[in-house]
Amino acid sequence: MYALAADIFPLCRSISGDGVRQTLKILQREIPALKIHEVPTGTPCFDWEIPREWNIRDGYIIDPAGAKIVDFKKHNMHVMSYSVPVDREIGLEELQEHLISVADRPNDIPYATSYYRERWGFCLSHAQRQALKAGAYRVKIDSTLAPGSMTYGELLLPGETEQEVLLSTYTCHPSMANNETSGPVVTTFLAKWLSGLKRRRLSYRIVFIPETIGSIYYLSRHAEAMKRNTIAGFVVSCVGDDRDYSILPSRQGDTLADRVAHHVLKHTRPDYKTYSFAYDRGSDERQYCAPGIDLPVAVISRSLFEKYPEYHTSADDLSCISPAGLAGGYTALKHIIEVLEGYCYPKATTLCEPQLSKHGLYPTVGAQRNQPMAFHDMRNLIAYADGTKSILEIADELGRPAWQLQEHLDAVVNAGVLTVSAGPQAAAPKI
């Protein structure tokens, strides 16, 4: 995963343009079934329309002494995304109107955009900005803003049922590692794992989209099917650093996606942080959870966007993520998917305890007090399987990870000790 992150990190991405296409082509090498779609400029989508396509070749500032002090080719965040072309000589006072810096991160280049209003600008460190002297500056941005298309990637993995899990990540930021690069990378490897499963009970809709306009467009074309089939969804963002684990729940706050995410992190990272949809939302969960759409979508992150100091600056570089950080994000989401795959309502087929030895389920050696935890998990699963509780509810009641209880399901179902169903069943008859 880290090697893939290093491959796509240098590319200059925005909500449209060749950087997005190049990124998706690299991801397509990992997941060949990924379909790449182009949506023409001007295509309507709810209250929006697809903007013009932006591409950039160069951008720089030359100071009065003739030195190139800001250079897009040295760092692609030096030019504000969607800047219109400019090639002029101007004074410092006018130049200041087109400069962006952040005083509380004086040595970092900030990330800035102007998607829907035509302007141009440069981003630079605050220390560099304060050192500028009066005189004539040459400013040049060699860019195009013209009719074209927005590009996104989609992978649909059918399962045994039409019930879907959504994985959504965004491909619209330039060289930032945790905020942008980690999401597509972890999602790519989840897609590879899911593609290789011999059996998928659920279907999966996996999208690599530009943030905001991408999810709005996608919902404008697929919302009805997604509302009908989606049982849980996750925006995968900021999943590569070594600090926090975070959940930003859906607007409803108690969907299956929320419950499973809390369950998994409670058992794997009990110090995880929970944020507020009302005050902390900031990515495509805003669209998936919007009134009238109302999908059960939460955000899974390591350090959540806006909650770590390097966010939206040049300091969010490859040193901000690690192989272990990416592995942690991947593992948390993999467990979440495993719980969803095994989500069911188990029900015992006998009154009183079944004779486990008769069904080949009782250990042949050892006293009860020395039985392994796996055996106790199996017995407890049977004891609580009244048909009215999901395996997630049983796991919560027992204080055990659901994916570990699920390891016993096939054995006890194949032995005829339990049955499972997709929804609550009538309780066992009473004598």
Stockholm file with secondary structure:
# STOCKHOLM 1.0

chainA/1-431         MYALAADIFPLCRSISGDGVRQTLKILQREIPALKIHEVPTGTPCFDWEIPREWNIRDGYIIDPAGAKIVDFKKHNMHVMSYSVPVDREIGLEELQEHLISVADRPNDIPYATSYYRERWGFCLSHAQRQALKAGAYRVKIDSTLAPGSMTYGELLLPGETEQEVLLSTYTCHPSMANNETSGPVVTTFLAKWLSGLKRRRLSYRIVFIPETIGSIYYLSRHAEAMKRNTIAGFVVSCVGDDRDYSILPSRQGDTLADRVAHHVLKHTRPDYKTYSFAYDRGSDERQYCAPGIDLPVAVISRSLFEKYPEYHTSADDLSCISPAGLAGGYTALKHIIEVLEGYCYPKATTLCEPQLSKHGLYPTVGAQRNQPMAFHDMRNLIAYADGTKSILEIADELGRPAWQLQEHLDAVVNAGVLTVSAGPQAAAPKI
#=GR chainA/1-431 SS CHHHHHHHTTSCCCSSSHHHHHHHHHHHHHSTTCEEEEEETTCEETTEECCCEEEEEEEEEECTTSCEEEETTTCGGGBCBTCCCEEEEEEHHHHHTTEECCTTSTTSCBCCBCSSSCCCCEECCHHHHHTCCSSEEEEEEEEEEESCEEEEEEEEECCSSSCEEEEEEECCCSSCIIIIIHHHHHHHHHHHHHHTCSCCSSEEEEEEECTTHHHHHHHHHHHHHHHHHEEEEEEECSCCSSSCCEEECCSSSCSHHHHHHHHHHHHHCTTCEECCHHHHCCSTHHHHTSTTTCCCEEEEESSCTTSSTTTTBTTSSGGGCCHHHHHHHHHHHHHHHHHHHTCCEEEESSSSCCCGGGGTCSCSSSCGGGCCHHHHHHHHHHHHCBSSSCHHHHHHHHTCCHHHHHTTHHHHHHTTSEEEESSCCCCCCCC
#=GC SS_cons         CHHHHHHHTTSCCCSSSHHHHHHHHHHHHHSTTCEEEEEETTCEETTEECCCEEEEEEEEEECTTSCEEEETTTCGGGBCBTCCCEEEEEEHHHHHTTEECCTTSTTSCBCCBCSSSCCCCEECCHHHHHTCCSSEEEEEEEEEEESCEEEEEEEEECCSSSCEEEEEEECCCSSCIIIIIHHHHHHHHHHHHHHTCSCCSSEEEEEEECTTHHHHHHHHHHHHHHHHHEEEEEEECSCCSSSCCEEECCSSSCSHHHHHHHHHHHHHCTTCEECCHHHHCCSTHHHHTSTTTCCCEEEEESSCTTSSTTTTBTTSSGGGCCHHHHHHHHHHHHHHHHHHHTCCEEEESSSSCCCGGGGTCSCSSSCGGGCCHHHHHHHHHHHHCBSSSCHHHHHHHHTCCHHHHHTTHHHHHHTTSEEEESSCCCCCCCC
//
